[in-house]
Each structure stands twice: as C-alpha cells, then as structure tokens.
Amino acid sequence: KIRIETIDAPEVHGRCPYETDLAARATKRLQALLSEHRMTIARHGNDIYGRTLARISTDAGEVGGIMASEGLARRWTGHRKPWC
C-alpha cells in the first residue's frame, strides 16, 4: 500500500456524507490518473501504519498536486484536518 505523501485525502468511510462523497470522487479521479498515464513512484519511507510514503508523478503532473488543485484532497501540512 502506498500513501501519497503530499496530500490529506478524505476517507472512504468518512464521518459525514460530504466526506464519503468526496472520497468516492477522489478515488475515481485517482484511478483515472493512474490508468491513463505512465507513472513514476518516488518512495520516501513508511508512515506509522507501515504504508509506503511516496510521490507519484505522471506526464499530467504530480498526482497529489493534481488532486489538491481539483479540490479532491488538501496539501499535507503535517496533520489531518476534519472534512465535515
């Protein structure tokens, strides 16, 4: 499992309908970005859950930046913020 280190994304099992809906839209967009473009993964260690921390880039740009610019995630600031 890989966690995109540059973003804070909504949870699929969110605390409110808004977060759950946003997570579903973010998941679809991420799937499209990763399936439609060639990608490179730059790994940078692991998070506290053992997931690989990485930046993922495609010819469309850095995936975390794309997701944040489209309002489907937020730039990672070092801690999570509520979506609801």
C-alpha positions in Angstrom: 0.0 0.0 0.0 1.2 3.5 -0.9 0.2 6.7 0.8 0.7 9.8 -1.4 2.8 11.9 1.0 1.9 15.3 -0.4 -1.9 15.2 0.4 -4.5 14.7 3.0 -7.3 12.9 1.3 -10.9 12.3 2.5 -11.7 8.8 4.0 -13.8 6.4 2.1 -15.7 5.6 5.3 -16.0 9.3 6.3 -17.6 10.9 9.3 -20.2 12.6 7.2 -21.9 12.3 3.8 -19.8 15.1 2.3 -16.5 13.3 3.2 -17.8 10.0 1.9 -18.9 11.5 -1.4 -15.7 13.5 -1.8 -13.7 10.3 -1.2 -15.6 8.4 -3.8 -14.9 11.2 -6.4 -11.3 11.4 -5.3 -10.9 7.6 -5.7 -12.4 7.7 -9.3 -10.1 10.6 -10.3 -7.0 8.9 -8.8 -7.9 5.7 -10.7 -8.2 7.7 -13.9 -4.9 9.5 -13.4 -3.1 6.2 -12.7 -4.7 4.2 -15.5 -4.5 6.8 -18.3 -0.9 7.9 -17.8 2.5 6.4 -17.3 3.7 6.9 -13.7 6.8 7.1 -11.7 6.8 6.4 -7.9 9.4 8.1 -5.7 9.4 6.3 -2.3 10.3 8.1 0.9 10.0 5.6 3.8 6.9 4.4 5.6 4.1 6.0 7.7 3.1 4.9 11.1 0.7 2.3 9.6 3.5 0.7 7.6 2.4 2.1 4.2 5.0 3.3 1.8 5.1 7.1 1.6 5.6 8.3 -2.0 5.2 11.0 -4.6 3.6 9.7 -7.7 4.1 11.6 -11.0 2.6 11.2 -14.4 3.0 13.1 -17.6 0.0 15.1 -16.4 1.9 16.2 -13.3 2.4 15.2 -9.6 -0.7 13.3 -8.6 -1.1 14.9 -5.2 -0.9 18.4 -6.7 -3.5 17.5 -9.3 -5.8 16.1 -6.7 -5.4 19.1 -4.4 -5.9 21.6 -7.3 -9.1 19.9 -8.2 -10.4 20.1 -4.6 -10.4 16.3 -4.2 -7.6 16.4 -1.5 -5.7 19.0 0.5 -2.0 19.6 0.6 -0.4 17.8 3.6 0.5 20.2 6.4 1.7 17.6 8.9 -1.6 16.8 10.5 -5.1 15.8 9.4 -8.0 18.3 9.4 -11.7 17.4 9.5 -13.6 17.3 6.3 -17.0 17.6 7.9 
